[in-house]
């Protein structure tokens, strides 16, 4: 059975901007991202995510106990030699932006757990809250690779069952005929009991993730094929 690689992978390591869940009545910098789109996406069977292509992007809203915690945007920036460059930008509920741009080799042929050993991180750029960018490569990257790969493993699952998920409505639109991934799926280091997928969503196919208590922890806000990188 094909393995599913969900969402941000190593980029999530750098996106620690999700602060604790406090009750806030005043407007949040995140509110504008939760704009519902009047889109209806036709019923299509999901079997695996789309192949990556430059310009693909998804914008996901992260929630905790129903509260908007952060927004994360993943963009496939370009193909670089034998690897892919992708970017993850996070905006927390205070409006602070952090992110990472990663060049990784071996992503095209992940079909088993053993294939993770073939993944190679070429370089990583980290964007901090001050807008400063740090390039990690060479000997510094070699020292950190074991940590990256151990984190990478947390986003791969083989213990899953695909079933009909029906219609799911999120801010990005109403997706008819979603496929539900039950049990064993992992999203942003949180255990998702039910994950809704649709083949029209690029990069990972993810529409919505719900935890074991029935709370939505992640939902699709936007997606497309004309995304641009933030980090130069």
C-alpha positions in Angstrom: 0.0 0.0 0.0 1.3 3.4 -0.9 2.4 5.6 2.0 0.8 9.0 2.5 3.0 12.0 3.3 0.9 14.6 4.9 1.4 18.3 4.6 4.4 20.3 5.8 7.0 17.7 6.7 10.3 19.3 8.0 9.0 22.8 7.5 6.8 22.4 10.5 9.9 22.1 12.7 10.5 25.8 12.2 6.9 26.9 12.5 6.5 27.2 16.3 4.5 30.3 16.1 1.3 28.6 17.3 0.8 30.2 20.7 -1.4 28.9 23.6 -5.1 29.0 23.1 -6.5 32.1 25.0 -10.0 33.5 24.7 -9.7 36.7 22.6 -12.8 38.7 21.7 -10.9 41.3 19.7 -10.3 40.9 15.9 -7.4 38.6 15.0 -4.9 39.1 12.2 -5.9 35.7 11.1 -9.6 36.5 10.5 -9.1 37.7 6.9 -7.8 34.3 5.9 -11.0 32.5 7.0 -13.0 34.0 4.1 -15.4 31.4 2.7 -15.3 30.8 -1.1 -18.4 30.0 -3.1 -16.7 27.0 -4.8 -18.2 23.6 -5.4 -15.6 20.9 -6.3 -16.9 17.8 -8.1 -16.9 14.3 -6.8 -13.5 12.6 -7.5 -11.9 9.5 -6.0 -8.7 10.1 -4.1 -6.0 7.4 -4.3 -2.8 9.5 -3.9 -1.7 13.2 -3.8 -1.0 15.0 -7.1 2.6 14.9 -8.4 4.4 18.1 -7.3 4.7 20.9 -9.8 6.1 24.4 -9.4 3.5 27.0 -8.3 1.3 24.6 -6.4 0.2 26.0 -3.1 -2.1 25.3 -0.2 -3.1 27.5 2.7 -4.2 25.7 5.9 -5.9 27.1 9.0 -4.8 25.6 12.3 -7.2 25.5 15.2 -7.2 24.4 18.8 -10.5 23.9 20.6 -12.2 25.9 17.9 -9.9 28.8 18.2 -7.9 30.1 15.2 -4.2 29.5 16.1 -2.2 30.1 13.0 -2.2 30.0 9.2 0.4 28.0 7.2 1.0 28.3 3.5 3.0 25.7 1.6 4.3 26.4 -1.9 6.2 24.3 -4.3 8.8 26.8 -5.5 10.7 25.0 -8.2 12.5 21.8 -9.3 16.2 22.1 -8.6 18.4 19.5 -10.3 17.3 16.2 -8.7 15.4 17.8 -5.9 12.4 20.0 -5.1 12.4 23.4 -3.3 9.3 24.0 -1.2 8.4 26.7 1.2 6.3 26.8 4.4 5.2 30.2 5.8 3.5 30.5 9.1 1.5 33.4 10.5 0.5 33.2 14.2 -2.5 34.9 15.8 -0.4 37.9 16.7 0.4 38.4 13.0 4.1 37.3 13.3 5.5 35.6 10.3 8.1 32.8 10.3 9.0 30.2 7.7 11.4 27.9 6.0 12.4 27.0 2.5 13.8 23.5 2.0 15.6 21.8 -0.9 15.1 18.1 -0.6 15.9 15.2 -2.9 14.1 11.8 -3.1 10.5 13.1 -2.7 9.3 11.7 -6.0 9.5 8.1 -5.2 8.3 7.7 -1.6 6.3 4.4 -1.8 7.6 2.7 1.4 9.0 3.5 4.8 12.4 2.3 3.5 12.4 5.1 0.9 12.8 7.7 3.7 16.5 6.7 3.9 16.9 8.0 0.3 15.7 11.5 1.2 18.5 14.0 1.2 18.2 17.6 2.5 20.4 19.8 0.3 19.9 23.1 2.1 17.4 24.9 4.3 16.6 28.7 4.6 15.0 29.8 7.8 13.0 33.0 8.1 12.7 34.4 11.6 10.2 36.9 13.1 12.6 39.8 12.4 12.6 39.0 8.7 16.2 37.7 8.8 17.1 34.7 6.8 19.6 32.0 7.8 21.0 29.5 5.3 21.8 26.1 6.7 23.9 23.9 4.5 27.2 22.0 4.4 28.6 20.8 7.7 25.9 22.6 9.8 23.2 20.8 7.8 25.0 17.4 8.1 25.0 17.7 11.9 21.3 18.4 11.9 20.2 15.8 9.3 19.5 13.0 11.8 17.1 15.3 13.6 15.4 16.4 10.4 14.9 12.8 9.2 13.5 11.7 12.6 10.9 14.5 12.3 10.2 13.7 8.7 9.2 10.2 9.7 6.4 11.6 11.8 4.6 12.8 8.7 4.5 9.4 6.9 1.8 6.8 7.6 1.1 3.4 6.2 -1.5 2.4 8.8 -4.6 3.8 7.2 -7.9 2.9 5.6 -9.6 4.9 2.7 -13.4 5.2 2.9 -16.0 7.4 1.3 -16.0 10.8 3.1 -19.0 12.4 1.5 -19.3 16.2 1.1 -17.0 18.4 3.2 -17.3 22.2 3.4 -14.3 24.3 4.4 -13.4 28.0 3.7 -11.8 27.0 0.4 -15.1 25.5 -0.9 -17.4 22.6 -0.8 -15.7 19.3 -1.8 -18.1 16.6 -3.0 -17.1 13.0 -2.7 -14.1 13.4 -0.4 -12.1 10.4 0.7 -11.6 9.9 4.4 -8.3 8.5 5.8 -9.1 6.8 9.1 -6.7 6.0 11.8 -2.9 6.4 11.7 -2.8 9.6 9.7 -0.6 12.3 11.0 -0.9 16.1 10.5 1.4 18.7 11.9 2.6 16.4 14.7 -1.0 16.0 16.0 -2.8 12.7 15.7 -5.8 13.1 13.4 -8.6 10.6 13.8 -10.3 11.5 10.5 -8.6 13.2 7.6 -10.6 14.3 4.5 -8.8 14.2 1.1 -9.7 15.3 -2.4 -7.5 14.8 -5.6 -8.0 18.4 -6.8 -6.1 19.8 -3.8 -2.4 20.0 -4.8 0.7 18.9 -2.8 -1.1 16.6 -0.3 -4.8 16.4 -1.1 -5.7 17.5 2.5 -9.1 19.2 3.0 -9.7 18.9 6.7 -8.3 17.0 9.7 -10.3 16.2 12.9 -8.9 14.9 16.1 -10.1 12.0 18.3 -12.6 14.3 20.1 -14.2 15.5 16.9 -12.5 18.9 16.9 -11.3 20.4 13.6 -7.5 20.9 14.0 -6.8 21.9 10.4 -8.9 23.1 7.4 -8.1 24.2 3.9 -8.4 28.0 3.4 -7.1 28.3 -0.2 -5.2 26.4 -2.9 -4.0 26.8 -6.4 -1.2 26.5 -9.0 0.2 30.1 -9.2 1.9 30.4 -5.8 5.0 32.5 -5.4 7.8 32.2 -2.8 8.2 34.6 0.0 11.8 33.8 0.9 14.2 34.8 -1.9 
